[in-house]
Amino acid sequence: MAAEADAAPAWALSAAEAARRLRAGRLSALELVEGCLERIREVEPQVQAWHFLDEEHARSQARAADAHRLSGAPFGALTGIPVGVKDNIDTGDMPTECGTAVYAGRTPRRDAAVVARLRAAGAVILGKTVTTEYAYLHPGKTRNPHDPECTPGGSSSGSAAAVAAHMVPVAIGTQTNGSVIRPAAFCGVYGFKPTHGLVPRTGILPLSRTLDHVGVFARTLEDLALVAEEIVGYDEGDPDAVPRARVPFRALLEEDPPLAPMFALVKTPYWERTEADTRAAFAELAAELGAQCEEVELFPSAREAWDWHRTIMEAEMAANLERDWRAAGERFSAVLRAALERGRTVRAVDYLRARAAIGPLVASFDELFMQRYDAILTPAAPGPAPRGLEATGDPSFCTLWTLAGLPAVTLPLARAANGLPIGVQLVGRRGFDARLLRTARWLVAKLS
């Protein structure tokens, strides 16, 4: 049976399975990377997930990983595992151009903190995946692997599509509104957005300090846990990071919950935007869960959250991109210019009021979780990936959870009538990220 399993092509392996084979000497890092490169050559012309890829540099990293393993030195959790990195995250050995011609040719002097952590764990940084312009809404070149006429979502479009197309087992992205959860849902993979500040953002294009998150894409929950455990931690360059003990994501994922989880089905005020396939999928899911799922109305103050998010995001984007706006604003897309123009007119009192609302919002969710529920159950997007490549889809089902900084994971549990994936989003209590993944594993097992 082992020989039969080993016959699977290297590019089809999950990161965790590849790591086990590497540790056992049944696979080399160079073989794994060569397999991914072969797959990229096959499908990249259709998917177009990569912004920068240097095959020989990827091979040299793999050879170094193999030499490290053969030397008898300590084996990192990600030694030899290829990872895609979104092109708004700095890499000291590759360009980081943030989806804009304004940054063409920009090569940072050092890695972002999250990239440094990946390398410290032994990962091979395979290349840079496509992002939308300035990680906002104007699309890049990437297409959905399930249907090239449909959007892959944004802004982490390349990371989601590369994982979905089996070009790389895991990839890193960012989310300021719905930019991890939405593309993961559209591309039919697992996407994980940890608690705000849990993964340091040092060396990542800043759009909004209040809202920016780092996230992970994978084809299994085990892979999400494997990568998350390595990238979570304190970094003094991120003002919202705090020192804390290592989070045992993998160990907790493997445990069974002490009690069967309770789910709060939250439709949000945007439920009317959901498509028939989504409504049918959630009705079926609620019926399957029975007494373990209860529909819960949002508390009244949460209904303002979408306005608060927009105020904060656009004001902070206008401040953070001020220099580029003045130097090259005429090169920005119309959608980015409009957002920055709105952000420049936000009144200080409105901005401060929106920021001040986050604390009470989080406290209200804490109370909800403490009273009864293990996770909130809600759509990741209104429906499957929409047709057309001019936009990246509606992020409104992610906005509230991003504003509150709550951990969220999307699970590829449903399909639309046209065969495209529909994401089921689970949201957890702030700081209880590993427990959220454990609950997600329980749900996947329940429905399988």
C-alpha positions in Angstrom: 0.0 0.0 0.0 2.9 2.4 0.8 4.4 1.8 -2.6 1.0 2.4 -4.2 0.6 5.7 -2.3 4.1 6.8 -3.2 3.2 6.5 -6.9 1.0 9.6 -6.6 2.7 12.5 -8.4 4.6 14.8 -6.1 2.5 17.9 -7.1 -0.7 16.1 -5.8 0.6 15.7 -2.3 -0.6 17.7 0.6 2.1 19.6 2.5 1.8 17.3 5.5 2.0 14.1 3.5 5.0 15.5 1.6 6.7 16.4 4.9 6.2 12.9 6.2 7.8 11.4 3.1 10.7 13.9 3.2 11.3 13.0 6.8 11.2 9.3 6.0 13.6 9.7 3.1 10.9 8.5 0.6 10.9 11.9 -1.2 13.5 14.6 -1.8 12.8 18.3 -1.7 14.2 18.5 -5.3 11.8 15.9 -6.5 8.9 17.7 -4.8 9.8 21.1 -6.3 10.4 19.5 -9.7 6.9 18.0 -9.5 5.4 21.4 -8.7 7.4 23.1 -11.5 6.2 20.4 -14.0 2.6 21.0 -12.9 3.1 24.8 -13.2 4.3 24.4 -16.8 1.2 22.3 -17.5 -1.5 24.6 -16.1 -0.1 28.0 -15.6 -0.8 29.2 -19.2 -4.5 28.8 -18.4 -4.6 29.8 -14.7 -1.9 32.5 -14.6 -1.4 32.4 -10.8 2.3 33.4 -10.7 3.7 36.9 -10.9 7.4 35.8 -10.4 8.9 32.4 -10.7 12.5 31.5 -11.1 12.8 27.7 -11.6 16.5 27.5 -11.0 16.2 29.5 -7.8 13.5 27.2 -6.6 15.7 24.2 -7.4 18.7 25.7 -5.5 16.5 26.2 -2.4 15.3 22.6 -2.7 18.9 21.3 -3.0 19.8 23.3 0.1 16.9 21.7 1.9 18.0 18.2 0.9 21.6 19.0 2.0 20.3 20.2 5.3 18.3 17.0 5.8 21.2 14.8 4.9 23.6 16.6 7.2 21.7 15.4 10.3 20.8 18.9 11.3 17.4 19.5 13.0 14.5 18.9 10.6 12.1 21.9 10.3 8.4 21.3 10.1 8.4 22.7 6.6 11.8 21.5 5.4 11.6 21.2 1.6 7.9 22.2 1.4 7.2 24.6 -1.5 5.1 27.7 -0.5 3.6 30.4 -2.7 3.8 34.0 -1.4 1.4 36.8 -2.4 3.2 39.6 -4.2 2.4 42.2 -1.6 4.6 40.3 0.9 8.3 41.2 0.8 10.9 38.7 -0.2 14.6 39.7 -0.1 15.6 37.4 -3.0 12.6 38.1 -5.3 10.8 41.2 -6.6 7.7 42.4 -4.7 5.6 44.6 -6.9 2.2 44.7 -5.2 0.2 44.3 -8.4 1.1 47.7 -9.7 3.4 49.1 -12.3 4.3 51.8 -9.8 6.4 49.2 -8.0 7.9 47.5 -11.1 11.4 46.2 -10.4 11.1 46.7 -6.7 13.2 44.2 -4.8 13.1 44.6 -1.0 16.3 44.3 1.1 14.9 41.7 3.5 12.1 39.2 3.9 8.8 40.0 5.6 8.5 38.5 9.0 6.1 35.8 7.8 8.5 34.8 5.0 11.5 34.7 7.4 9.4 32.3 9.6 8.7 30.1 6.7 12.3 29.9 5.7 13.3 29.3 9.3 11.0 26.3 9.3 12.7 25.0 6.1 10.2 26.1 3.5 11.1 26.6 -0.2 9.7 29.9 -1.3 8.6 28.8 -4.8 7.7 32.2 -6.2 5.4 35.2 -5.9 1.7 34.8 -6.6 -0.5 37.4 -8.3 -2.3 40.0 -6.3 -4.8 42.6 -7.4 -3.6 46.2 -7.7 -2.2 47.3 -4.3 -4.1 44.2 -2.9 -7.4 46.1 -3.4 -10.1 45.4 -6.0 -8.7 45.9 -9.5 -8.1 42.3 -10.8 -4.8 40.8 -11.9 -4.4 38.2 -14.6 -5.3 35.1 -12.7 -8.3 33.0 -13.7 -10.3 30.5 -11.7 -8.9 26.9 -12.1 -12.5 25.5 -12.2 -13.6 27.8 -15.0 -11.3 30.3 -16.7 -14.2 32.6 -17.5 -14.9 33.1 -13.7 -13.0 35.2 -11.2 -10.7 33.5 -8.7 -11.6 36.2 -6.2 -9.2 38.7 -4.8 -7.0 40.1 -3.7 -5.1 36.9 -2.9 -6.1 35.5 -6.3 -2.9 33.9 -7.3 -2.3 32.2 -4.0 -5.8 30.6 -4.0 -5.6 29.6 -7.6 -2.1 28.1 -7.4 -3.2 25.9 -4.5 -6.5 24.9 -6.2 -4.6 24.0 -9.4 -2.1 21.8 -7.5 0.8 24.0 -8.5 1.9 24.3 -4.8 0.5 22.6 -1.7 0.2 25.8 0.4 0.4 29.5 -0.1 0.2 32.8 1.9 -2.1 35.7 1.3 -3.5 38.7 3.1 -7.0 40.0 3.9 -8.2 43.5 4.6 -11.9 42.7 3.8 -12.4 39.3 2.2 -9.2 38.6 0.4 -8.4 35.2 1.9 -11.8 33.7 2.6 -13.4 34.8 -0.7 -10.8 33.5 -3.2 -10.4 30.3 -1.2 -14.2 29.8 -1.5 -14.3 30.6 -5.2 -11.3 28.3 -5.9 -12.6 25.4 -3.8 -9.7 25.3 -1.2 -9.4 25.8 2.5 -8.6 29.4 3.6 -7.7 30.5 7.1 -7.6 34.0 8.4 -6.2 34.0 11.9 -7.0 36.5 14.7 -5.9 40.0 13.9 -2.3 40.5 15.0 -1.6 36.8 15.5 0.6 36.6 12.4 3.0 39.6 12.1 2.6 41.9 9.1 6.1 43.4 9.2 7.3 43.7 5.6 3.8 43.5 4.1 2.3 46.4 2.1 0.3 48.3 4.7 -3.3 49.2 3.6 -5.0 49.3 7.0 -3.3 48.6 10.3 -6.7 48.1 11.9 -7.9 45.5 9.3 -4.9 43.9 7.6 -4.5 40.1 8.3 -2.2 37.4 7.0 -3.8 34.1 6.0 -3.1 30.6 4.6 -4.4 28.6 1.7 -4.3 24.8 1.5 -6.1 21.7 0.3 -6.4 20.2 3.8 -7.1 21.4 7.3 -3.9 19.6 8.4 -1.9 21.8 6.1 -3.5 25.0 7.4 -2.5 23.9 10.9 1.0 22.9 9.8 1.7 26.3 8.3 -0.1 28.4 10.9 1.9 26.9 13.7 5.1 28.1 12.0 4.1 31.7 11.1 2.2 32.7 14.3 4.2 34.7 16.8 5.4 38.1 18.0 7.4 40.5 15.9 8.4 43.9 17.2 7.8 45.5 13.8 4.1 44.9 14.0 2.5 47.2 16.5 -0.5 44.9 17.0 1.5 41.7 17.6 1.8 40.6 21.2 4.2 38.1 22.8 2.5 34.8 23.5 3.2 31.1 23.8 3.4 28.9 20.7 0.0 27.8 19.5 -0.3 24.0 19.2 -2.4 24.0 16.0 -1.5 20.5 14.9 -2.0 18.8 18.3 -5.3 20.5 18.9 -6.5 19.8 15.4 -6.0 16.0 16.0 -8.1 16.0 19.2 -11.8 15.4 19.3 -13.9 18.2 20.8 -14.9 17.3 24.4 -18.5 18.0 23.5 -20.2 18.1 20.1 -19.9 21.7 18.8 -22.8 24.1 18.7 -23.1 26.4 15.7 -24.7 29.8 15.4 -26.1 30.3 11.9 -25.7 34.0 11.2 -27.1 35.2 7.9 -26.1 38.9 8.4 -28.0 41.8 6.8 -26.6 40.8 3.4 -28.4 37.4 3.3 -30.6 38.8 0.5 -27.5 38.8 -1.7 -27.1 35.1 -1.5 -27.8 33.0 -4.5 -30.3 30.1 -4.6 -27.4 27.5 -4.5 -26.0 29.1 -1.3 -29.4 29.2 0.4 -30.0 25.6 -0.5 -26.6 24.5 0.7 -27.0 26.2 4.1 -30.5 24.9 4.5 -29.2 21.4 4.0 -26.2 22.0 6.3 -28.5 23.3 9.1 -30.8 20.3 8.7 -27.8 17.9 8.9 -26.6 19.5 12.1 -30.1 19.5 13.6 -30.1 20.7 17.2 -26.4 21.5 17.0 -27.2 24.5 14.8 -29.4 27.5 15.8 -30.1 30.6 13.7 -28.9 33.7 15.6 -29.8 37.3 14.9 -27.0 39.8 15.0 -27.2 42.3 17.9 -28.3 45.7 16.5 -25.0 47.5 16.8 -23.3 45.0 14.5 -25.5 46.1 11.6 -23.4 49.3 11.4 -20.2 47.3 11.0 -20.0 47.5 7.2 -20.1 51.3 7.4 -17.5 51.3 10.1 -15.2 49.0 8.1 -15.5 51.1 5.0 -14.7 54.3 6.9 -11.6 52.8 8.5 -10.3 51.0 5.5 -10.6 53.9 3.1 -9.2 56.5 5.5 -6.2 54.3 6.4 -5.6 53.4 2.8 -5.6 57.1 1.8 -3.0 57.8 4.5 -0.8 54.7 3.7 -0.8 55.3 -0.1 -0.5 59.1 0.1 3.0 59.1 -1.2 2.2 56.9 -4.2 -1.0 58.9 -4.8 0.9 62.1 -5.1 3.7 60.6 -7.3 1.7 58.4 -9.6 -2.0 58.7 -8.9 -2.9 59.0 -12.5 -1.7 55.4 -13.0 -4.1 54.0 -10.4 -7.2 52.2 -11.5 -10.5 54.0 -11.3 -11.7 51.8 -8.5 -8.6 52.5 -6.4 -8.7 56.2 -7.1 -12.3 56.4 -6.0 -11.6 54.7 -2.7 -8.7 56.9 -2.0 -10.6 60.0 -2.8 -13.4 58.9 -0.4 -10.8 58.1 2.2 -9.3 61.6 2.0 -12.6 63.1 2.9 -13.3 61.0 6.0 -13.9 63.2 9.0 -11.7 62.5 12.0 -14.7 62.2 14.3 -16.2 59.5 12.0 -12.9 57.6 11.8 -12.4 57.6 15.6 -16.0 56.6 16.2 -15.6 53.6 13.8 -12.4 52.6 15.5 -14.0 52.9 19.0 -16.8 50.6 17.9 -14.5 47.6 17.5 -13.9 46.9 21.2 -17.6 46.7 22.1 -18.2 44.6 19.0 -15.6 42.0 20.0 -17.0 42.0 23.5 -20.5 41.2 22.2 -19.1 38.3 20.2 -17.1 37.0 23.2 -20.4 36.9 25.1 -22.1 35.0 22.3 -19.3 32.4 22.2 -19.1 32.0 26.0 -22.8 31.5 26.4 -23.4 28.7 24.0 -21.6 28.5 20.6 -18.3 27.1 19.4 -18.4 28.7 15.9 -20.5 31.0 13.8 -21.7 29.4 10.5 -22.1 31.8 7.6 -21.5 32.0 3.9 -18.0 32.9 2.6 -19.6 34.7 -0.4 -23.0 35.2 -1.9 -22.5 32.2 -4.2 -19.9 30.5 -6.4 -17.4 32.5 -8.4 -19.3 34.9 -10.7 -18.5 34.9 -14.4 -16.3 37.7 -15.8 -12.8 38.8 -15.0 -13.5 42.5 -14.5 -14.2 42.3 -10.8 -13.2 39.9 -7.9 -16.6 39.3 -6.3 -18.5 40.5 -3.3 -16.6 40.5 0.0 -19.6 41.5 2.2 -19.9 38.2 4.0 -16.3 38.6 5.3 -16.5 42.3 6.3 -17.9 41.9 9.8 -15.4 39.2 10.9 -12.5 41.1 9.5 -13.5 44.3 11.3 -13.7 42.4 14.6 -10.4 40.6 14.0 -12.0 37.2 14.6 -10.5 34.0 13.2 -12.3 32.6 10.2 -11.9 29.5 8.0 -13.7 28.6 4.8 -14.4 25.0 4.0 -15.1 23.7 0.4 -18.1 21.7 1.5 -20.7 22.6 -1.2 -21.2 22.9 -4.9 -23.5 25.0 -7.1 -25.6 23.5 -9.8 -23.0 24.6 -12.3 -20.3 22.5 -10.5 -18.4 25.5 -9.0 -17.4 25.4 -5.3 -19.3 27.2 -2.6 -17.5 28.0 0.6 -18.9 27.5 4.1 -17.3 30.0 6.5 -16.8 29.3 10.2 -15.9 32.1 12.5 -14.4 31.7 16.0 -13.8 33.6 19.1 -10.9 36.0 19.0 -7.7 34.3 20.1 -9.2 30.8 19.9 -7.8 30.0 16.4 -6.7 26.4 17.0 -10.1 25.5 18.5 -11.8 26.9 15.4 -9.7 24.6 13.2 -10.6 21.7 15.5 -14.3 22.6 15.1 -13.8 22.8 11.4 -12.3 19.3 11.3 -15.3 18.0 13.3 -17.7 19.6 10.8 -15.9 18.2 7.7 -15.9 14.7 9.3 -19.5 15.0 10.1 -20.5 15.8 6.6 -18.1 13.4 4.8 
